[in-house]
């Protein structure tokens, strides 16, 4: 059965035939059942992500109502990616340059260290519940490691990140918001300590960059350090899970040198396009705007279907073929324009490190095809493994 709408498609077994139908529609169209305009083609998605009048948050609600006056809301409101204009640039440049300085070698080392620690803790190659825990915890541990979090705090930081990210979801209930707020308080205290003691080279570099552009409050630096954890958490976990499923579903990949780092990294890069961990995002019209030939009224909300654009034949030849060595790959999974996520290298490297270690440990991806379900979400395509 086809998904009922573009949000239901995120956790559908196979949403891609439905996405092909969306590509045949006008560049922007209104889904009355969702109360959202929808952009799905590569051209419309690109235009929406780059249009200056389309913002990442509704102008009248910069912080979700459920999070207002909470520690989680404080962090949310200070995130560069959740702000536009003066609240976004030029600090975004400082974030991007600081993140780029980490480099793929450091990212891979953090990924390998985290994966190896979790192999012993969860035995993911032999136990599906252990595999699910490995996939969820590994990205947060790897990023926390890069941020200078001491090894004896990595487990609790992964748990706090899970709770914090959980409360940001529009699907979060009151209990989830309470847990997320408590986790946000713990993360704030820890990250302030890391910055104060100069334990985290990343936070120190970010603070130095902030000072160079006209000193920003420490709270903003800390919030965006926590933001690196939260922004790579579910998306990278989903990238790990979807890569495992791709390896199990693509017979030629079973014969390829999966244990070769460079070949595996190419597989993960194609998963970013082929089965995007982040399937959609939203934009909000701060004023009336014409996007892809369609005039949106001020206040309009737009669903930007990244996963459909990734499969648009106008952007990628043979879009439904899984081609790890694809030339001139185009994908919108990490956005475009001023809000393009600078963490793509980090996410791909950490995910490839996780999958590499799972394969070395003896995990058989072909055995996973019937033992998972997608986690409930409106935008993240994250498989949960179970017996």
C-alpha positions as CSV (number, residue, x, y, z in Angstrom):
1,X,0.0,0.0,0.0
2,X,1.3,3.4,-0.9
3,X,1.9,6.0,1.8
4,X,-1.0,8.3,2.6
5,X,1.2,11.4,2.5
6,X,4.8,12.6,2.4
7,X,5.2,12.4,6.2
8,X,3.9,8.8,6.4
9,X,6.3,7.9,3.6
10,X,9.3,8.4,6.0
11,X,8.7,5.1,7.8
12,X,7.0,3.2,4.9
13,X,8.7,0.0,3.8
14,X,9.4,1.4,0.4
15,X,8.4,5.0,-0.1
16,X,10.3,5.5,-3.4
17,X,7.5,4.6,-5.9
18,X,5.4,7.2,-4.0
19,X,8.2,9.7,-4.3
20,X,8.3,9.1,-8.0
21,X,4.6,10.1,-8.1
22,X,5.4,13.3,-6.3
23,X,8.0,14.2,-8.9
24,X,5.3,14.1,-11.6
25,X,3.3,16.8,-9.7
26,X,3.6,20.6,-10.0
27,X,6.9,21.9,-8.5
28,X,5.0,23.1,-5.4
29,X,1.6,21.8,-4.4
30,X,-0.6,22.1,-1.3
31,X,-1.5,19.0,0.7
32,X,-4.7,20.0,2.4
33,X,-4.7,17.0,4.8
34,X,-1.3,18.1,6.2
35,X,-1.9,21.8,5.8
36,X,1.5,22.0,4.1
37,X,2.9,23.0,0.8
38,X,5.2,20.3,-0.7
39,X,8.4,20.6,-2.7
40,X,9.7,17.3,-4.1
41,X,11.6,17.7,-7.3
42,X,15.3,18.6,-7.3
43,X,14.7,22.0,-8.8
44,X,11.9,22.9,-6.3
45,X,13.9,21.5,-3.3
46,X,17.0,23.5,-4.4
47,X,14.9,26.7,-4.8
48,X,13.2,26.2,-1.5
49,X,16.4,25.6,0.5
50,X,18.1,28.7,-1.0
51,X,15.2,31.2,-0.9
52,X,15.9,34.0,1.6
53,X,12.3,34.4,2.6
54,X,11.9,30.8,3.7
55,X,13.1,30.4,7.3
56,X,13.9,27.3,9.4
57,X,11.4,28.2,12.1
58,X,8.0,29.9,12.1
59,X,8.8,33.6,12.8
60,X,6.2,33.7,15.6
61,X,7.5,30.5,17.3
62,X,11.4,30.5,17.3
63,X,11.3,27.8,20.0
64,X,8.6,25.0,20.1
65,X,6.0,25.9,22.6
66,X,6.5,22.7,24.6
67,X,10.2,23.6,25.2
68,X,9.8,27.3,26.1
69,X,11.2,28.2,29.5
70,X,13.2,25.0,29.7
71,X,16.9,24.2,29.4
72,X,16.1,22.2,26.2
73,X,14.4,25.3,24.8
74,X,17.4,27.5,25.8
75,X,19.7,25.2,23.8
76,X,17.3,25.0,20.8
77,X,16.9,28.8,20.6
78,X,20.7,29.3,20.5
79,X,21.4,26.8,17.8
80,X,22.8,28.4,14.6
81,X,20.8,25.9,12.4
82,X,17.5,27.0,14.0
83,X,18.2,30.8,13.4
84,X,18.3,33.0,10.4
85,X,19.8,36.4,9.6
86,X,22.0,37.9,12.4
87,X,21.4,34.8,14.6
88,X,22.8,32.6,11.9
89,X,25.7,34.3,10.1
90,X,28.6,34.8,10.5
91,X,28.7,32.3,13.4
92,X,27.7,29.6,10.9
93,X,31.1,30.2,9.2
94,X,32.9,29.8,12.5
95,X,31.1,26.5,13.1
96,X,31.8,25.2,9.7
97,X,35.5,26.1,9.8
98,X,35.9,24.7,13.3
99,X,34.2,21.5,12.3
100,X,36.3,21.1,9.1
101,X,39.4,21.4,11.2
102,X,38.5,18.0,12.8
103,X,39.4,16.2,9.6
104,X,38.5,12.7,8.3
105,X,41.4,11.0,10.1
106,X,40.3,12.3,13.6
107,X,36.7,11.4,12.7
108,X,37.6,7.9,11.7
109,X,39.7,7.4,14.8
110,X,36.9,8.5,17.1
111,X,34.5,6.3,15.1
112,X,36.7,3.2,15.4
113,X,37.3,3.8,19.2
114,X,33.6,4.1,19.9
115,X,32.7,1.2,17.7
116,X,35.2,-1.1,19.3
117,X,34.1,-0.1,22.8
118,X,30.5,-0.9,22.0
119,X,31.3,-4.2,20.3
120,X,32.4,-5.5,23.7
121,X,29.5,-3.9,25.5
122,X,26.6,-5.0,23.2
123,X,27.8,-8.0,21.1
124,X,25.9,-6.6,18.1
125,X,27.0,-9.2,15.6
126,X,25.3,-11.9,17.7
127,X,22.3,-10.1,19.2
128,X,19.7,-7.9,17.4
129,X,18.9,-5.9,20.6
130,X,22.6,-5.4,21.0
131,X,22.9,-4.2,17.3
132,X,20.1,-1.7,17.9
133,X,21.8,-0.3,21.0
134,X,25.1,-0.2,19.1
135,X,23.5,1.8,16.2
136,X,21.8,4.3,18.5
137,X,24.8,4.9,20.9
138,X,27.7,4.8,18.6
139,X,27.3,8.3,16.8
140,X,26.9,10.2,20.1
141,X,29.9,8.4,21.7
142,X,32.0,9.2,18.7
143,X,31.1,12.9,18.6
144,X,31.4,13.2,22.3
145,X,34.9,11.7,22.0
146,X,35.8,14.3,19.4
147,X,34.5,17.0,21.7
148,X,36.9,15.9,24.5
149,X,34.3,14.2,26.8
150,X,36.3,11.9,29.1
151,X,35.8,8.2,28.4
152,X,34.1,7.5,31.8
153,X,31.3,10.0,30.8
154,X,30.7,8.7,27.3
155,X,27.9,6.3,28.2
156,X,25.9,8.9,30.1
157,X,26.4,11.5,27.4
158,X,25.0,9.1,24.9
159,X,22.0,8.6,27.1
160,X,21.5,12.3,27.7
161,X,21.8,12.9,24.0
162,X,19.0,10.3,23.3
163,X,16.7,12.0,25.8
164,X,17.5,15.5,24.6
165,X,16.9,14.6,20.9
166,X,13.7,12.8,21.9
167,X,12.2,15.9,23.5
168,X,12.9,18.0,20.3
169,X,10.5,15.8,18.3
170,X,7.0,17.2,17.6
171,X,5.8,13.7,18.7
172,X,7.3,14.0,22.2
173,X,4.9,13.7,25.1
174,X,5.2,15.4,28.5
175,X,7.4,12.7,30.0
176,X,9.8,12.9,27.0
177,X,10.0,16.7,27.5
178,X,10.8,16.3,31.2
179,X,13.5,13.7,30.4
180,X,14.9,15.9,27.6
181,X,15.0,19.0,29.8
182,X,16.9,17.1,32.6
183,X,19.3,15.8,30.0
184,X,19.8,19.3,28.6
185,X,20.7,20.6,32.1
186,X,23.3,17.8,32.5
187,X,24.8,18.5,29.0
188,X,25.0,22.3,29.7
189,X,26.9,21.7,32.9
190,X,29.3,19.3,31.3
191,X,30.0,21.4,28.3
192,X,30.5,24.5,30.3
193,X,33.1,22.6,32.4
194,X,34.8,21.3,29.2
195,X,35.1,24.9,27.9
196,X,36.1,26.3,31.3
197,X,38.9,23.8,31.7
198,X,39.8,23.9,28.0
199,X,39.4,20.1,27.9
200,X,37.6,20.3,24.5
201,X,39.8,21.5,21.7
202,X,36.7,21.8,19.5
203,X,34.8,24.1,22.0
204,X,37.9,26.2,22.6
205,X,38.4,26.6,18.9
206,X,34.8,27.6,18.5
207,X,35.0,30.1,21.3
208,X,38.2,31.6,19.8
209,X,36.4,31.9,16.4
210,X,33.4,33.5,18.2
211,X,35.7,36.0,19.9
212,X,37.4,36.9,16.6
213,X,34.1,37.8,15.1
214,X,33.0,39.9,18.1
215,X,32.7,37.9,21.3
216,X,29.6,35.8,21.6
217,X,28.2,34.6,25.0
218,X,29.6,31.3,26.2
219,X,26.1,29.9,26.3
220,X,25.9,30.1,22.5
221,X,29.2,28.3,22.1
222,X,28.1,25.6,24.5
223,X,24.7,25.3,22.9
224,X,26.2,24.7,19.5
225,X,28.7,22.2,20.9
226,X,25.7,20.3,22.2
227,X,24.0,20.9,18.9
228,X,26.8,19.0,17.1
229,X,25.9,16.0,19.3
230,X,22.2,16.2,18.7
231,X,22.3,17.0,15.0
232,X,24.6,14.1,14.2
233,X,22.8,11.7,16.6
234,X,19.7,10.3,14.9
235,X,20.8,11.1,11.4
236,X,24.1,9.2,11.7
237,X,22.4,6.3,13.5
238,X,19.9,6.1,10.6
239,X,22.8,6.3,8.1
240,X,24.4,3.3,9.8
241,X,21.2,1.3,9.9
242,X,20.3,2.1,6.3
243,X,23.8,1.2,5.1
244,X,23.5,-2.2,6.8
245,X,20.1,-2.7,5.0
246,X,21.6,-1.7,1.7
247,X,24.4,-4.2,2.1
248,X,21.9,-6.9,2.8
249,X,19.6,-6.0,-0.1
250,X,22.1,-5.4,-2.9
251,X,23.5,-8.8,-4.0
252,X,26.5,-7.3,-5.9
253,X,27.6,-5.5,-2.7
254,X,27.8,-8.9,-0.9
255,X,30.6,-9.9,-3.3
256,X,32.4,-6.5,-3.1
257,X,35.3,-5.8,-0.8
258,X,33.1,-4.6,2.1
259,X,36.0,-4.6,4.5
260,X,37.9,-2.2,2.3
261,X,37.6,1.3,3.9
262,X,37.5,3.3,0.7
263,X,34.9,1.0,-0.9
264,X,32.8,1.0,2.2
265,X,32.9,4.8,2.4
266,X,31.6,5.0,-1.2
267,X,28.7,2.7,-0.2
268,X,27.8,5.0,2.7
269,X,28.0,8.1,0.5
270,X,25.5,6.4,-1.9
271,X,23.2,5.5,0.9
272,X,23.1,9.2,1.8
273,X,21.4,9.7,-1.6
274,X,19.6,6.4,-2.2
275,X,17.9,5.9,1.2
276,X,18.4,9.2,2.9
277,X,18.5,9.2,6.7
278,X,16.9,12.6,6.8
279,X,13.9,12.3,4.4
280,X,12.4,15.8,4.7
281,X,12.8,19.2,6.4
282,X,10.5,22.2,6.7
283,X,10.6,25.9,5.7
284,X,8.3,28.8,6.7
285,X,7.6,31.9,4.7
286,X,8.4,35.0,6.7
287,X,6.7,37.0,3.9
288,X,5.0,36.3,0.6
289,X,7.5,34.6,-1.7
290,X,7.5,33.1,-5.2
291,X,9.3,29.7,-5.1
292,X,9.7,27.5,-8.2
293,X,6.9,29.6,-9.9
294,X,4.4,29.2,-7.1
295,X,3.6,32.2,-4.8
296,X,3.4,31.2,-1.1
297,X,1.6,33.5,1.3
298,X,3.3,34.9,4.3
299,X,3.1,32.3,7.1
300,X,2.9,29.3,4.7
301,X,4.7,26.1,5.8
302,X,6.6,24.1,3.2
303,X,7.6,20.4,3.5
304,X,10.8,19.9,1.5
305,X,11.1,16.3,0.5
306,X,14.8,15.7,0.3
307,X,14.6,12.0,-0.4
308,X,12.4,12.5,-3.4
309,X,14.8,15.1,-4.8
310,X,17.7,12.6,-4.4
311,X,15.8,10.2,-6.7
312,X,14.9,12.8,-9.3
313,X,16.3,11.7,-12.7
314,X,16.9,15.4,-13.6
315,X,19.6,15.4,-10.9
316,X,20.9,11.8,-11.0
317,X,21.0,9.4,-13.9
318,X,19.4,6.0,-13.2
319,X,18.3,7.3,-9.8
320,X,16.8,4.0,-8.6
321,X,20.1,2.2,-9.1
322,X,22.5,1.8,-6.2
323,X,25.8,2.9,-7.6
324,X,28.6,3.4,-4.9
325,X,30.9,4.8,-7.6
326,X,28.3,7.1,-9.0
327,X,29.9,10.1,-10.9
328,X,28.6,13.6,-10.1
329,X,26.3,12.4,-7.3
330,X,23.8,15.0,-6.2
331,X,22.0,14.7,-2.9
332,X,20.0,17.2,-0.7
333,X,20.1,15.0,2.5
334,X,22.4,17.5,4.2
335,X,20.6,20.5,2.8
336,X,21.7,23.4,0.5
337,X,22.2,27.1,0.8
338,X,23.0,28.9,4.0
339,X,21.6,26.1,6.1
340,X,23.5,23.3,4.5
341,X,24.8,21.0,7.2
342,X,28.6,21.2,7.5
343,X,28.7,17.7,9.1
344,X,28.4,15.5,6.1
345,X,32.0,14.3,6.2
346,X,31.7,13.6,9.9
347,X,28.4,11.6,9.6
348,X,29.7,9.6,6.6
349,X,33.0,8.8,8.3
350,X,31.5,7.8,11.6
351,X,28.8,5.6,9.8
352,X,31.4,3.9,7.7
353,X,33.6,3.2,10.7
354,X,30.6,1.7,12.5
355,X,29.7,-0.6,9.6
356,X,33.3,-1.5,9.0
357,X,33.7,-2.8,12.6
358,X,30.3,-4.6,12.5
359,X,31.4,-6.5,9.4
360,X,34.8,-7.3,10.9
361,X,32.9,-8.7,14.0
362,X,31.0,-11.1,11.7
363,X,27.6,-9.3,11.3
364,X,25.7,-10.7,8.3
365,X,23.6,-7.8,6.8
366,X,21.6,-10.2,4.7
367,X,20.0,-11.6,7.9
368,X,18.6,-8.2,8.9
369,X,16.0,-7.7,6.1
370,X,13.1,-9.1,8.1
371,X,14.2,-8.1,11.6
372,X,13.6,-4.4,11.8
373,X,10.9,-1.7,11.8
374,X,11.3,2.0,11.2
375,X,11.3,4.2,14.3
376,X,8.3,6.5,14.5
377,X,9.3,9.8,13.1
378,X,8.2,12.6,10.8
379,X,11.5,13.1,9.1
380,X,14.2,10.5,10.2
381,X,14.3,7.1,8.5
382,X,15.9,5.1,11.3
383,X,15.6,1.3,11.4
384,X,15.2,-0.4,14.8
385,X,16.5,-4.0,14.8
386,X,14.6,-6.7,16.7
387,X,14.2,-10.5,16.8
